[in-house]
Amino acid sequence: MERFIPYGRQWIDEDDITAVVEVLRSDFITQGPKVKEFEDALARYCGSRYAVVFNSGTSALHAAYFAAGLGKGDEFITSPITFVATANAGLYLGARPIFVDVEEDTGNIDISKIEEAITEKTRLIVPVHYAGHPADMEGVHNIARKHNLIVIEDACHALGARYKDRRIGDCYYSDMAVFSFHPVKHITTGEGGAVLTNSESFYERLLMFRTHGITKQKFVNRPHGEWYYEMHFLGYNYRMNDIQAALGISQLCKADRFVRRRRQIAKSYNMAFQGVGYFDVPVEKGYAFHAYHLYTLKLKQPLIPKKKDIFAAFRKCGLGVQVHYIPVYLQPYYQCAGFKDVRYKRAEEFYKKVISLPLYPQMTEDEVQFVISQTMEVMRKYGVEIR
């Protein structure tokens, strides 16, 4: 294969490399001043009071659920169209995910179906901003307040997105928001994640959870000396290091530029694919500013049964397409963990239709046109007339 364009990848410049090298030459390479600098920059960027960074988006989700008090026997409501980490992070704490079906157009949680899933065991609602399109956060917020529930946004796809002109991550309609800095996301720290919040109590629990449940400030017993610390609960070593944080600081300066480029590419795709009657392109609802972590085509009939072959044809012609996502409850682990009889029609239909095309900021115009031309070619190969 002469050419292969992945569905996503990082964009590392010389200034990113310089920032990392400066840390390597400094006194701190684990958790030092760059971590707090990155946290402060994230909070300013999103408009929240606090940010706490972690070594992955998964550990950030785990920490957020813990900070919210989720525990054994509890339930939390979320979407089945997400990466497994959204649900797994609750299982780590002994809680059970309760899935709610999705909207046909966005793939986000259908807020009209949330209330019927609430029980006396429900503690959290975790909307997922699928592909970078915000969920209807005001609707989620109103339901949560009515039932005295905590809202945690899985915003791992949505750095730079906006809901009703408010940045995702300002936590105006939620209690916490979780981001991921994996290389295919909007900015990267190699691996990494963050939780943003406006709550001081959540902030303090998040800080302790990522460092073994240890505090050096608020003590139960009388301190023995300046070295004294206490472990108040079972936490983890989920810390981000200064090397990662320095990269994150540098990357964050370019986040808006990266999002603009993603939106430009999405616009080029939309214009090229207008009038192609055999798949739908992503929507952008009136309340949303889409950050386009993913650009997803949704196949129509008669192509849906041919998805496996179409996917293979895309890969063969050099497009690193992907499918986001297999509904979480269909995974073998979940099938064996009491979800065997769980079915959500729209989530499963969404999965059958969706294919993610390559989209990342460093794509050249030539690469964008290559993706467009190869997409059209694949459609023609399967007997579809491109109008």
Secondary structure as a PSIPRED ss2 file (coil, helix, strand):
# PSIPRED VFORMAT (PSIPRED V4.0)

   1 M C   1.000  0.000  0.000
   2 E C   1.000  0.000  0.000
   3 R C   1.000  0.000  0.000
   4 F C   1.000  0.000  0.000
   5 I E   0.000  0.000  1.000
   6 P E   0.000  0.000  1.000
   7 Y C   1.000  0.000  0.000
   8 G C   1.000  0.000  0.000
   9 R C   1.000  0.000  0.000
  10 Q C   1.000  0.000  0.000
  11 W C   1.000  0.000  0.000
  12 I C   1.000  0.000  0.000
  13 D C   1.000  0.000  0.000
  14 E H   0.000  1.000  0.000
  15 D H   0.000  1.000  0.000
  16 D H   0.000  1.000  0.000
  17 I H   0.000  1.000  0.000
  18 T H   0.000  1.000  0.000
  19 A H   0.000  1.000  0.000
  20 V H   0.000  1.000  0.000
  21 V H   0.000  1.000  0.000
  22 E H   0.000  1.000  0.000
  23 V H   0.000  1.000  0.000
  24 L H   0.000  1.000  0.000
  25 R C   1.000  0.000  0.000
  26 S C   1.000  0.000  0.000
  27 D C   1.000  0.000  0.000
  28 F C   1.000  0.000  0.000
  29 I C   1.000  0.000  0.000
  30 T C   1.000  0.000  0.000
  31 Q C   1.000  0.000  0.000
  32 G C   1.000  0.000  0.000
  33 P H   0.000  1.000  0.000
  34 K H   0.000  1.000  0.000
  35 V H   0.000  1.000  0.000
  36 K H   0.000  1.000  0.000
  37 E H   0.000  1.000  0.000
  38 F H   0.000  1.000  0.000
  39 E H   0.000  1.000  0.000
  40 D H   0.000  1.000  0.000
  41 A H   0.000  1.000  0.000
  42 L H   0.000  1.000  0.000
  43 A H   0.000  1.000  0.000
  44 R H   0.000  1.000  0.000
  45 Y H   0.000  1.000  0.000
  46 C H   0.000  1.000  0.000
  47 G C   1.000  0.000  0.000
  48 S C   1.000  0.000  0.000
  49 R C   1.000  0.000  0.000
  50 Y E   0.000  0.000  1.000
  51 A E   0.000  0.000  1.000
  52 V E   0.000  0.000  1.000
  53 V E   0.000  0.000  1.000
  54 F E   0.000  0.000  1.000
  55 N C   1.000  0.000  0.000
  56 S C   1.000  0.000  0.000
  57 G H   0.000  1.000  0.000
  58 T H   0.000  1.000  0.000
  59 S H   0.000  1.000  0.000
  60 A H   0.000  1.000  0.000
  61 L H   0.000  1.000  0.000
  62 H H   0.000  1.000  0.000
  63 A H   0.000  1.000  0.000
  64 A H   0.000  1.000  0.000
  65 Y H   0.000  1.000  0.000
  66 F H   0.000  1.000  0.000
  67 A H   0.000  1.000  0.000
  68 A C   1.000  0.000  0.000
  69 G C   1.000  0.000  0.000
  70 L C   1.000  0.000  0.000
  71 G C   1.000  0.000  0.000
  72 K C   1.000  0.000  0.000
  73 G C   1.000  0.000  0.000
  74 D C   1.000  0.000  0.000
  75 E E   0.000  0.000  1.000
  76 F E   0.000  0.000  1.000
  77 I E   0.000  0.000  1.000
  78 T E   0.000  0.000  1.000
  79 S C   1.000  0.000  0.000
  80 P C   1.000  0.000  0.000
  81 I C   1.000  0.000  0.000
  82 T C   1.000  0.000  0.000
  83 F C   1.000  0.000  0.000
  84 V C   1.000  0.000  0.000
  85 A H   0.000  1.000  0.000
  86 T H   0.000  1.000  0.000
  87 A H   0.000  1.000  0.000
  88 N H   0.000  1.000  0.000
  89 A H   0.000  1.000  0.000
  90 G H   0.000  1.000  0.000
  91 L H   0.000  1.000  0.000
  92 Y C   1.000  0.000  0.000
  93 L C   1.000  0.000  0.000
  94 G C   1.000  0.000  0.000
  95 A C   1.000  0.000  0.000
  96 R E   0.000  0.000  1.000
  97 P E   0.000  0.000  1.000
  98 I E   0.000  0.000  1.000
  99 F E   0.000  0.000  1.000
 100 V C   1.000  0.000  0.000
 101 D C   1.000  0.000  0.000
 102 V E   0.000  0.000  1.000
 103 E C   1.000  0.000  0.000
 104 E C   1.000  0.000  0.000
 105 D C   1.000  0.000  0.000
 106 T C   1.000  0.000  0.000
 107 G C   1.000  0.000  0.000
 108 N C   1.000  0.000  0.000
 109 I E   0.000  0.000  1.000
 110 D C   1.000  0.000  0.000
 111 I H   0.000  1.000  0.000
 112 S H   0.000  1.000  0.000
 113 K H   0.000  1.000  0.000
 114 I C   1.000  0.000  0.000
 115 E H   0.000  1.000  0.000
 116 E H   0.000  1.000  0.000
 117 A H   0.000  1.000  0.000
 118 I C   1.000  0.000  0.000
 119 T C   1.000  0.000  0.000
 120 E C   1.000  0.000  0.000
 121 K C   1.000  0.000  0.000
 122 T E   0.000  0.000  1.000
 123 R E   0.000  0.000  1.000
 124 L E   0.000  0.000  1.000
 125 I E   0.000  0.000  1.000
 126 V E   0.000  0.000  1.000
 127 P C   1.000  0.000  0.000
 128 V E   0.000  0.000  1.000
 129 H C   1.000  0.000  0.000
 130 Y H   0.000  1.000  0.000
 131 A H   0.000  1.000  0.000
 132 G H   0.000  1.000  0.000
 133 H C   1.000  0.000  0.000
 134 P C   1.000  0.000  0.000
 135 A C   1.000  0.000  0.000
 136 D C   1.000  0.000  0.000
 137 M H   0.000  1.000  0.000
 138 E H   0.000  1.000  0.000
 139 G H   0.000  1.000  0.000
 140 V H   0.000  1.000  0.000
 141 H H   0.000  1.000  0.000
 142 N H   0.000  1.000  0.000
 143 I H   0.000  1.000  0.000
 144 A H   0.000  1.000  0.000
 145 R H   0.000  1.000  0.000
 146 K H   0.000  1.000  0.000
 147 H C   1.000  0.000  0.000
 148 N C   1.000  0.000  0.000
 149 L C   1.000  0.000  0.000
 150 I E   0.000  0.000  1.000
 151 V E   0.000  0.000  1.000
 152 I E   0.000  0.000  1.000
 153 E E   0.000  0.000  1.000
 154 D E   0.000  0.000  1.000
 155 A C   1.000  0.000  0.000
 156 C C   1.000  0.000  0.000
 157 H C   1.000  0.000  0.000
 158 A C   1.000  0.000  0.000
 159 L C   1.000  0.000  0.000
 160 G C   1.000  0.000  0.000
 161 A C   1.000  0.000  0.000
 162 R E   0.000  0.000  1.000
 163 Y E   0.000  0.000  1.000
 164 K C   1.000  0.000  0.000
 165 D C   1.000  0.000  0.000
 166 R E   0.000  0.000  1.000
 167 R E   0.000  0.000  1.000
 168 I C   1.000  0.000  0.000
 169 G C   1.000  0.000  0.000
 170 D C   1.000  0.000  0.000
 171 C C   1.000  0.000  0.000
 172 Y C   1.000  0.000  0.000
 173 Y C   1.000  0.000  0.000
 174 S C   1.000  0.000  0.000
 175 D C   1.000  0.000  0.000
 176 M E   0.000  0.000  1.000
 177 A E   0.000  0.000  1.000
 178 V E   0.000  0.000  1.000
 179 F E   0.000  0.000  1.000
 180 S E   0.000  0.000  1.000
 181 F C   1.000  0.000  0.000
 182 H C   1.000  0.000  0.000
 183 P C   1.000  0.000  0.000
 184 V C   1.000  0.000  0.000
 185 K C   1.000  0.000  0.000
 186 H C   1.000  0.000  0.000
 187 I C   1.000  0.000  0.000
 188 T C   1.000  0.000  0.000
 189 T C   1.000  0.000  0.000
 190 G C   1.000  0.000  0.000
 191 E C   1.000  0.000  0.000
 192 G C   1.000  0.000  0.000
 193 G E   0.000  0.000  1.000
 194 A E   0.000  0.000  1.000
 195 V E   0.000  0.000  1.000
 196 L E   0.000  0.000  1.000
 197 T E   0.000  0.000  1.000
 198 N C   1.000  0.000  0.000
 199 S C   1.000  0.000  0.000
 200 E H   0.000  1.000  0.000
 201 S H   0.000  1.000  0.000
 202 F H   0.000  1.000  0.000
 203 Y H   0.000  1.000  0.000
 204 E H   0.000  1.000  0.000
 205 R H   0.000  1.000  0.000
 206 L H   0.000  1.000  0.000
 207 L H   0.000  1.000  0.000
 208 M H   0.000  1.000  0.000
 209 F H   0.000  1.000  0.000
 210 R C   1.000  0.000  0.000
 211 T E   0.000  0.000  1.000
 212 H C   1.000  0.000  0.000
 213 G C   1.000  0.000  0.000
 214 I E   0.000  0.000  1.000
 215 T E   0.000  0.000  1.000
 216 K C   1.000  0.000  0.000
 217 Q C   1.000  0.000  0.000
 218 K C   1.000  0.000  0.000
 219 F C   1.000  0.000  0.000
 220 V C   1.000  0.000  0.000
 221 N C   1.000  0.000  0.000
 222 R C   1.000  0.000  0.000
 223 P C   1.000  0.000  0.000
 224 H C   1.000  0.000  0.000
 225 G C   1.000  0.000  0.000
 226 E C   1.000  0.000  0.000
 227 W C   1.000  0.000  0.000
 228 Y C   1.000  0.000  0.000
 229 Y C   1.000  0.000  0.000
 230 E E   0.000  0.000  1.000
 231 M E   0.000  0.000  1.000
 232 H C   1.000  0.000  0.000
 233 F C   1.000  0.000  0.000
 234 L C   1.000  0.000  0.000
 235 G C   1.000  0.000  0.000
 236 Y C   1.000  0.000  0.000
 237 N E   0.000  0.000  1.000
 238 Y C   1.000  0.000  0.000
 239 R C   1.000  0.000  0.000
 240 M C   1.000  0.000  0.000
 241 N C   1.000  0.000  0.000
 242 D H   0.000  1.000  0.000
 243 I H   0.000  1.000  0.000
 244 Q H   0.000  1.000  0.000
 245 A H   0.000  1.000  0.000
 246 A H   0.000  1.000  0.000
 247 L H   0.000  1.000  0.000
 248 G H   0.000  1.000  0.000
 249 I H   0.000  1.000  0.000
 250 S H   0.000  1.000  0.000
 251 Q H   0.000  1.000  0.000
 252 L H   0.000  1.000  0.000
 253 C C   1.000  0.000  0.000
 254 K C   1.000  0.000  0.000
 255 A H   0.000  1.000  0.000
 256 D H   0.000  1.000  0.000
 257 R H   0.000  1.000  0.000
 258 F H   0.000  1.000  0.000
 259 V H   0.000  1.000  0.000
 260 R H   0.000  1.000  0.000
 261 R H   0.000  1.000  0.000
 262 R H   0.000  1.000  0.000
 263 R H   0.000  1.000  0.000
 264 Q H   0.000  1.000  0.000
 265 I H   0.000  1.000  0.000
 266 A H   0.000  1.000  0.000
 267 K H   0.000  1.000  0.000
 268 S H   0.000  1.000  0.000
 269 Y H   0.000  1.000  0.000
 270 N H   0.000  1.000  0.000
 271 M H   0.000  1.000  0.000
 272 A H   0.000  1.000  0.000
 273 F H   0.000  1.000  0.000
 274 Q C   1.000  0.000  0.000
 275 G C   1.000  0.000  0.000
 276 V C   1.000  0.000  0.000
 277 G C   1.000  0.000  0.000
 278 Y C   1.000  0.000  0.000
 279 F E   0.000  0.000  1.000
 280 D E   0.000  0.000  1.000
 281 V C   1.000  0.000  0.000
 282 P C   1.000  0.000  0.000
 283 V C   1.000  0.000  0.000
 284 E C   1.000  0.000  0.000
 285 K C   1.000  0.000  0.000
 286 G C   1.000  0.000  0.000
 287 Y C   1.000  0.000  0.000
 288 A E   0.000  0.000  1.000
 289 F E   0.000  0.000  1.000
 290 H C   1.000  0.000  0.000
 291 A C   1.000  0.000  0.000
 292 Y C   1.000  0.000  0.000
 293 H C   1.000  0.000  0.000
 294 L C   1.000  0.000  0.000
 295 Y E   0.000  0.000  1.000
 296 T E   0.000  0.000  1.000
 297 L E   0.000  0.000  1.000
 298 K E   0.000  0.000  1.000
 299 L E   0.000  0.000  1.000
 300 K C   1.000  0.000  0.000
 301 Q C   1.000  0.000  0.000
 302 P C   1.000  0.000  0.000
 303 L C   1.000  0.000  0.000
 304 I H   0.000  1.000  0.000
 305 P H   0.000  1.000  0.000
 306 K H   0.000  1.000  0.000
 307 K H   0.000  1.000  0.000
 308 K H   0.000  1.000  0.000
 309 D H   0.000  1.000  0.000
 310 I H   0.000  1.000  0.000
 311 F H   0.000  1.000  0.000
 312 A H   0.000  1.000  0.000
 313 A H   0.000  1.000  0.000
 314 F H   0.000  1.000  0.000
 315 R H   0.000  1.000  0.000
 316 K H   0.000  1.000  0.000
 317 C C   1.000  0.000  0.000
 318 G C   1.000  0.000  0.000
 319 L E   0.000  0.000  1.000
 320 G E   0.000  0.000  1.000
 321 V C   1.000  0.000  0.000
 322 Q E   0.000  0.000  1.000
 323 V C   1.000  0.000  0.000
 324 H C   1.000  0.000  0.000
 325 Y C   1.000  0.000  0.000
 326 I C   1.000  0.000  0.000
 327 P C   1.000  0.000  0.000
 328 V H   0.000  1.000  0.000
 329 Y H   0.000  1.000  0.000
 330 L H   0.000  1.000  0.000
 331 Q C   1.000  0.000  0.000
 332 P H   0.000  1.000  0.000
 333 Y H   0.000  1.000  0.000
 334 Y H   0.000  1.000  0.000
 335 Q H   0.000  1.000  0.000
 336 C H   0.000  1.000  0.000
 337 A H   0.000  1.000  0.000
 338 G H   0.000  1.000  0.000
 339 F H   0.000  1.000  0.000
 340 K C   1.000  0.000  0.000
 341 D C   1.000  0.000  0.000
 342 V C   1.000  0.000  0.000
 343 R C   1.000  0.000  0.000
 344 Y C   1.000  0.000  0.000
 345 K H   0.000  1.000  0.000
 346 R H   0.000  1.000  0.000
 347 A H   0.000  1.000  0.000
 348 E H   0.000  1.000  0.000
 349 E H   0.000  1.000  0.000
 350 F H   0.000  1.000  0.000
 351 Y H   0.000  1.000  0.000
 352 K H   0.000  1.000  0.000
 353 K H   0.000  1.000  0.000
 354 V E   0.000  0.000  1.000
 355 I E   0.000  0.000  1.000
 356 S E   0.000  0.000  1.000
 357 L E   0.000  0.000  1.000
 358 P C   1.000  0.000  0.000
 359 L C   1.000  0.000  0.000
 360 Y C   1.000  0.000  0.000
 361 P C   1.000  0.000  0.000
 362 Q C   1.000  0.000  0.000
 363 M C   1.000  0.000  0.000
 364 T C   1.000  0.000  0.000
 365 E H   0.000  1.000  0.000
 366 D H   0.000  1.000  0.000
 367 E H   0.000  1.000  0.000
 368 V H   0.000  1.000  0.000
 369 Q H   0.000  1.000  0.000
 370 F H   0.000  1.000  0.000
 371 V H   0.000  1.000  0.000
 372 I H   0.000  1.000  0.000
 373 S H   0.000  1.000  0.000
 374 Q H   0.000  1.000  0.000
 375 T H   0.000  1.000  0.000
 376 M H   0.000  1.000  0.000
 377 E H   0.000  1.000  0.000
 378 V H   0.000  1.000  0.000
 379 M H   0.000  1.000  0.000
 380 R H   0.000  1.000  0.000
 381 K H   0.000  1.000  0.000
 382 Y C   1.000  0.000  0.000
 383 G C   1.000  0.000  0.000
 384 V C   1.000  0.000  0.000
 385 E C   1.000  0.000  0.000
 386 I C   1.000  0.000  0.000
 387 R C   1.000  0.000  0.000
